[in-house]
C-alpha cells in the first residue's frame, strides 16, 4: 500500500461530504479506542483554566498603621467622599471594587499596600 502524505489526507478531507467525515471519525474512534469530543474539549478547558479569572474582586482586609493614608487611597480609587471612604475603611474587611480586570485589581492592590493596608484579590 502506498504511503499517504499529509497533503493527500487534507485533499480528501476537503472533498469529503459531512456523512463521509462522520463515518471516518467513527472508524477512527473504534480503531484506536478514543473519543473525538474529549480530545477537542480537553485542550479548550485547559486553556481557559490557565488564563485565570477574567473578573476579580478587591477586598480591604486590614487597615494597618496608617489609616489616613489608606482612606486617601480608597478615596482616589473609588471616588467616594471623605466620610464614605472613612466608613468603608472602618468596616474592613470591605470590598473596594468588584468585577474588575485582574490588571486593574493589581494596580489597586499596589496603591492600598503602599498606603499600609492589607488587600486580598479573589
N, C-alpha and C positions, 0 to 999 in steps of 0.2 A: 504494500500500500504506500502510495506517495505521501510524503510528509506535507501537511498543510501549513502554509505560512500565516502569519497574523493578518496580512492583507486579504488572503483568501477567506478567512473566517469573517472579517469585517465586511467584506463584499457580500457574503452570504447573509449576514445579519441585516444589511441594508435592503436586500431584495426580498427577504422572507416576510410572509404575512404574520399577523398577530397570532393566529392559530398555530402556525409552524413554530413561532418563537415560544409559545406556551408549551407546546409538546417538547421542544428542546430543553426548556427549563425543567420540566417534569422528568425527562430522561436523565438529566444531569443530577437532579436530586436523588433519583432512585439508584443510579450507578455509584455515586460517591457518598451517599448517606448524609447529605447536607440539606439545609433548608435555605432557600434564597432570601426569604423575608428576613430571617435572623442575620444573615450576612450584611444586609443593607441597613438594618436598624441599629446594629451594634456600633458601627463607627459614628453614626449620627448622634447617638446617645452619649458616646464618649467625648465627642467634640463639644457638645452642649455642656457637659459636666466640667470639662477643662476650661471652658470660657468663664465660668463663675457666674455669680448673680448679675443681672442687668440693673436691678434696683436694690438699694440698701437703705437702712435707717441709721442715723447717727444719734446716739444716746449719751448724754452727760451723766456719768456715773458718780463722780465726786468733784467737789469744787477745788479742793486743795487749800493752800495757804493764802492765795492771792485772789480773794473773792471779787474785788473791784475790777481787776484785770479780766476775770472770767465774764463778769457782767458786760464789760465793754466789748469783749469778743462776741458774746451772744447777741448784743445789740447790732453789731456790724454784720453778723451772719444772717440774722433773722429779720432785721429791720424793725424790731419791736422798740417801743419807748422804754425809758429808764425803769419805770415802775414794773411794767410787764416782764422785762428782761430779768429784773431782780427776783420777781416771783418765780420765774422759770428756773433760775439758778438755785433759789432757796428750796425748790421742790425736788432737787436731784435725788434719785436718778430720774431724769426727764428727757423726753425725746426732743431733740433740737430740730432735725429735719427728717422727713420720711420720704420714701420712694424717690431717691435721687441716684444719679450715676455714681458708681464707685470712685471715679476720679474726683468728683466734687466732694464726696464724703472724705476722701483722704486730705483734701485741702482744708476742710472744716476741722478735721481732727488735728491737723498740724497747728492751726490757729488756736484752738482751745488748749491743746497741750502746751503750746508756747506761753499761754496765759497761766498755766499751772493746774489745769483741770485734768481729770481722768476721763477718757472717752472710750466708748465701745461702738463698733460698727457691726451691724447684723444684716 
